[in-house]
Amino acid sequence: MAKVNRQSNWVRGNCIGRGSYGTVNMAVDKSNGQVFAVKSVDRSSDFDTQLEALENEIRILRSLSSPWMVEYLGDDTTLENNGTTSFRNLHLEYLPGGTVSELARHSGNDVDENTLRSSTWCIVAALKYVHSKGIVHCDIKGKNVLAGPIPGVAKLADFGSAAEFGGASLSPPRGSPLWMAPEVVRREYQGPESDVWSLGCTVIEMVRGQPAWEDRGGHTLCRIGYSDELPEIPTQLSELGRDFVDKCLRRNRAERWSCDQLLNHPFISSSAPLNSITHSSPRCVLDWVNSEFSEKDDEFEEEEEEEESSLAWELQTRCRERIGKLASNSGAIWESDGWVTVRNLICDRAAEEEGGTSSEYPNSMTIEEEMEYSDSIQIEMTNLESFDTDTDSSGGGDSFAVVVERAVDGSDRWRGWNWTMGTRLQDFTVGVAVAVRWWWWWRVDGGEWRTDRCTVAGASGGVIGERGRWCAVQQVCVDAWLAWCQWRKAGGDGLGGGGDCGECGW
Ligand SMILES: Nc1ncnc2c1ncn2[C@@H]1O[C@H](COP(=O)(O)OP(=O)(O)OP(=O)(O)O)[C@@H](O)[C@H]1O
């Protein structure tokens, strides 16, 4: 997906947030059905600062990319309201979980410390990355941390105040007063250490559901900037949590811990979301169809294990988010007539070697009938073959079959099946169906990504659509893991052996 100056081929949806620098709406890309968030400022508005902040955010976000930051998807300018209003727009990954500040308010005093630790880990990991790029966020607070679809996954957002770090004070100081570090309030300095102070305030906010300092205007600013006081650390926070906050809230900024040090603090050091995952996968299908993976390899070649783990988690999360958003939409009509097979592939190495044939699928053949197919389908085939090779390398002798059909009415609707190890693994509709290694996504009707009507054989069984949206999202991950398990346990009980995957708990 092009990441800059996206064509204005999208529709603005409901307003999902307002800040001092803009309005945030849901939006849908008409060309591929992708849901995203769009932050907009009316260009004719009297408030130049709003436009400046948005342009600043666009510039900064273009230069950054981390699994723990909300992803920049592009930007554009649109004429709306019958051509009377011109908006400058920033397109962002949509995160449906709300802000950690809202979550904290709703949970009252009932804080789940595991979630807190892992959200904190995400913020620190994001900050470490941002600081390493010479940028200070300048507005760390609960409202600027968006919750992912799974408790404990969080992403840093709102880079409208962010700035390149020059070692001096930023004038005027940036950020939200109650989260500002003392040196920022005093206009002496604003750097990475100042973000760490704000982080300490944010951890308190995530526990209390309220800002760390009570808001009494100028009086509070005096307390922050010119007293020896520190915010009260909530008693319900564990000893480790209190120590972590203490390392952030040092009035002398030289004594504050860096993000590197904080990542090693026992409060969060083992709280990276799903940090046992070490495999990487494509970032998102639409990026990845065109990417040929080279960018990913270059980008992450030198990253440490921790970052690889973060990436893998991010990828899985994106899969869940994407499909979760779309699982509730209406999709392809599965039972309709009028489909034609355009590509049919069966890999049955063992059968070939033994001179046998696959009895599981009646049209068994290596590659048959190629009437018409898209590039993406080609990718699917290529990778299925390597997938099959992987399984065979462990002596599996499995067969892997894929049939892809296209609607004869030319509506660009696709559907397909794949079978493996003699068992029907998945039915899926395909607009773009891609398999790389053990990961699967599928998209229907040229835009919607769905999971319902995806039947998984073996222990999980059933029609996913009957299980409700969240289950459906989980199930997609099960599907992905299922394939992964199969790859790992090639030739064994990979498909039928659900229930013992240590990685996904399925
Ligand atoms: N990518 C996103 N996905 C979902 N919701 C979002 C997203 N970005 C922003 N929001 C929602 O919109 C609200 C306002 O966004 P944001 O904080 O970026 O605006 P702002 O004008 O810069 O705010 P502030 O007043 O804090 O400076 C957020 O608090 C959040 O509720």
The ligand as an ORCA input file, in Angstrom:
! r2SCAN-3c Opt
* xyz 0 1
  N      -5.758      5.330     15.265
  C      -6.796      5.489     16.051
  N      -7.678      4.495     16.246
  C      -8.750      4.663     17.059
  N      -9.016      5.801     17.745
  C      -8.164      6.832     17.600
  C      -7.026      6.735     16.757
  N      -6.364      7.903     16.818
  C      -7.047      8.677     17.662
  N      -8.135      8.056     18.142
  C      -9.136      8.601     19.077
  O      -9.218      9.998     18.864
  C      -8.842     10.707     20.053
  C      -8.110     11.972     19.679
  O      -6.948     11.647     18.937
  P      -5.566     12.389     19.160
  O      -5.167     12.273     20.599
  O      -4.585     11.896     18.178
  O      -6.006     13.866     18.824
  P      -5.363     15.191     19.331
  O      -6.195     16.306     18.785
  O      -3.924     15.219     18.953
  O      -5.532     15.066     20.906
  P      -4.861     15.909     22.076
  O      -5.923     16.846     22.524
  O      -4.530     14.884     23.104
  O      -3.652     16.564     21.531
  C      -7.994      9.714     20.840
  O      -7.992     10.001     22.212
  C      -8.691      8.407     20.516
  O      -9.844      8.256     21.315
*
